[in-house]
Amino acid sequence: MAKLVSPFAHMETKYYDSSMPEPLKNLINKELIQKLSKLAKAKHTKFNTKSFHSYVFDKEWKQRELKDRLRHVTHALGEHLPPEFPNAISVLKVMAPEFGGLEGMLFPDFVEIYGKEKKHRKLALDSLEEFTKYSSSEFAIRPFLIEEQEKTFKRVLKWSKSKNEHVRRLSSEGIRPKLPWAMQLPALVEDPTPILPILENLKADPSEYVRRSVANCLNDISKDHPDLVLKVAKMWMGKKPETDKLIKHALRTLLKAGNPKALKLFGYTSTNFELISFKADKSVKVGKRFNFSFEVNNPKKSLVRIEYALYFLKKNGTLSKKVFKISEKEIMKGNFDHHKSHNFKLISTRKYHPGTHGVSIILNGKEIAYKKFKLNE
């Protein structure tokens, strides 16, 4: 049986940690297709492996990106498995435990495409519940939520009480209003209150894997309904350390935005800081480290959230602000200083544009200093 892992485990190890990452689409490769066809043939003797391979490796295969490859393989399965959805699912349910991570998302994707008919709705949701144990059904559940939110939510609520942590995580991750790389859920963006009973069931979940999903869901909601999330946070605070940690992660966008109510919730209220000095490199080359330091007078003993913001130059000449946390700690009355560097190494998630950038120092949500610097190729 495949090891139960996050569907983004490969993304974490191969995509973000390397300056020249292997394309994720290469995970959907010849070896995977051979394994799929072998297992499908073992369960469904009429499965035509030669035709399946020809369908998958068409003229556009090399140009197809990750999501397109996944969907293309899903269509190939749909063309070669039994045409009746229940019969196709009976084959896939035997195969699914042998796949994990991104590869395993083929199975919930099949449900999303071929399980849309209302007569198959119960079987489709049953299948997503099963397939999420090996990969994740967080993307595939979303069309069902859009089409029949109330009915689907009844099932999702049951999932939040499952004995399986992967199913419980699906109940919170699948209903995230703004799940990255997925279709948004407009009705829940506008009114997220149906989500709250599910999150209430999971706020003290024994699995950090699940609690982190709850935090991410609340963080999504906070982008459009900050006061609602702050209200929930106040109700949950102080009950359990694990839940307090969840809340901190859930409010990360509000904290980085300097939301006064979010900062106050964690005791970051002092703002009467006096800047003594702020030094920064005047220029830095792409691929090198940008260094800066500052010294500040703290008028009284207080909790301090220390951050810096980089103002990245965009292609159109405007600046895009991104906040980075340095530390959070109690600081005694008097002067304190800090030295920091930011690595401008090439990464796949950001495109650098040479020119004038900016850096600022932020204490308890308040920018106290700003400098410009040049980024050179």
Secondary structure, DSSP 8 states (H G I E B T S, - for coil): ------TTHHIIIIISS-SS---GGGGSSHHHHHHHHHHHHHH-TT--HHHHHHHHS-TTGGG--HHHHHHHHHHHHHHHS-SSHHHHHHHHHHHGGG--TTGGGHHHHHHHHH--SGGGHHHHHHHHHHHTTTS--TTTTHHHHHHSHHHHHHHHHHHTT-SSHHHHHHHHHTT-TT-TTS---HHHHH--GGGHHHHHHHTT-S-HHHHHHHHHHHHHHHTT-HHHHHHHHHHHTTS-HHHHHHHHHHTHHHHHTT-HHHHHHTT------EEEEEEE-SEEETTSEEEEEEEEEESS-EEEEEEEEEEEE-TTS-EEEEEEEEEEEEE-SEEEEEEEEEE---BTTB----EEEEEEEEETTEEEEEEEEEEE-
